[in-house]
Amino acid sequence: MWLLTRPLGADEQYREPAFLQARRRHQQAQRRSLPDGVWGGPVDGDRAAWPGLPYVLLSLEWEARYPLEWTQHAKAWGTKQSLIREVARARQEEAIRAKLTDLVEIVVHRAYRCKDREYVRVARAVDSADLRGRLDRAADSDSPWARCHAGYVLWLLDRPDLPNTRRVWQTWVAGEAAALL
């Protein structure tokens, strides 16, 4: 409909009833798909009890496991960042903790992607012997990405008062590079 009404010009196009109807239908469809369908969240703020939480976790898992497909079909870096922050603050029931632990492990094993540093919040929220064991294995792996990411997350887990900022990341990386020389 956008292409059909484009010759009308921007002002007339946005007043065209057929275009407006198509736009409303598109927005309704977006609210039932990822990532747009997870915007808004629960009214009371309790993500752990929200029926949409499985879709939030699915959206984050999709981005973590299939980054190219996610980028092509659902790229929304701001949404990714806010979802990671919200699940890190959610009440951590065992099933949620297990899924979040899996996500942290997946993310540290791959090349850095936009907003991945936010997963430090999740790691701090679900810190456990299981998570630290997985991160230790990643830090000892053959993958330079995994060694770097897992080492940084472990370092921050041992320093809960240290913020996870770009400067802290750069300082840590510089220290790691100096240790290798």
N, C-alpha and C positions, 0 to 999 in steps of 0.2 A: 504494500500500500504506500510505503514511503516513496518508492520509485515512481509509482503511478501518479502520485500527487505532487511530486517535486516540481514540475513545470509551473505550478500555481505560485511558487515563491513561499518563503518561510512563513510569513504572516498568514496568508490564505491557507496554506497547507495545514497549519495547526488549528484552523477553524473548520476544516472540512470534516463533516460528520463521519464519513467512512474511515478517514484517517484516525479520528479520535476513538472510534469504536475498536479499530485494529490495535491502537496503542493501549487501550484499556485491557483488551484480551491478552496482549503480550505481557503487560504488567501482572495480570492475574496468574499467567503461566509461570512467570519468574518467581512469584511468591511460593510456588510449589516445586521449585527445583533448587539445586545447589549452585552457587552458594547463597543466592538471595533468599531462599526459603528458610534460612536459619537466622535471618536478621530479626531483631526485636526481642527475641527470647521470652522467658516467662515474665508474667506481670509482677509476681512477688519477688523476683530476683533469685529464686532457688533453682539454679541450673540442674542440680542433681536430681530433682524431682520432676523436671520439665520433660514432657513427652518428646520434645524436639532434640534432646541431648544425643540420642543415638545418631541423628542426622548430622549434628555438629561433629561428632567423632568420626563419622563416615566421611564427611567433607575433608577433615584434616588427614584422615588416612589416605584418601584418594590423592590429595596433594603430595603426601609423603611417599607413597608407593609408585604413583604414576604421574610424576611432575610434568612431563611433556603434554600428556593428555589433559591434565588439569589446567595447564596454562592455555591450551588451545580452546577449551570449552567453558572454563569457569574462573579464569584468572581474576582474582580480587585480593590484592595484597593487604589492603586495609581490613577486609573481612577476615582473612587468615590471621592477622595480628590480633584483632579483637577477640576472635574465637579462642585462640591459644591463651590469651590473658584471662578470659572468662572461665575456661575449663580448669586453669591453674587455681582459680579462686573457688571453684565449686567444691561442695562437700564431697570428700573422696571415699565413696563406697568401694568395696573390693573390686568389683567388675570394672569400675571406672579407672581405678588405680592401675589395674592390669593393662587396660587399653592404653592409658597414657604412658606407662612404662614402655610398652611396645613402640609407641610413636617416638619417644625420645631415642630409643635404640635405632630405629629406622633412620631417623634424621641424622644422627651422628655418623652413620655409615656412608652418607652420600656427600657429594660436593655441596657446599653452602648455597642456599637459595634465599631469596629475599625474605626477611622476617624470621628466619630459622633461629636467630639468636634468642627469640622469645621463648623457645623451648627450655631455656634455663629456668624460667619461672615454673614450668611444669615439672622439671627435674627436682627443683627445690620442694615443690608441693608433694611429690610422691617419693621423696628420698627414702631409700630402703637398702637393705643388704642385697636384694635381688637386682635393683637398678645399678648399684655400685659394682656388682659383679659383672653385669653386662657392659658397663662403661669401662671397667678394667680390661675386659677381653677386647673391646674395641680399641682401647689405647695401646694394646700390645699386638694389634693385627698388622697385616702387611699393607693395609690401605693408609696412605698418608692423610687422607681426609678424616678417616675414622680416628687415627691417632691424635690428630690436631683437635678435632671437635670434642672427642671424649675426654681428652686431657684437660681441655678448658672447662668443660662441665664439671668434672671431678674437682678441679682446682677451686671453682666457685662453690661447689657443695661444701667444701671444707672451710669456706669463708662466707658464711651466710650474711654478714653485714656489708660485704663488698657489693656495690651495685654492678649490674650487668650492662655496662655502657660500652659504646664504641671505643672510647679511650682505654678502658680496662682491657678490652679485647686486644687492642693494638699493643698495649704494654705487655700483656701476657705473650702474645705472638713474638714480640721482639725479644723477650726473655728466653723463650723456647729456642729461637734462632741463635741467640748468643750461646746457649748451652750446647748447641750442636757444633759450634766452631771450635 
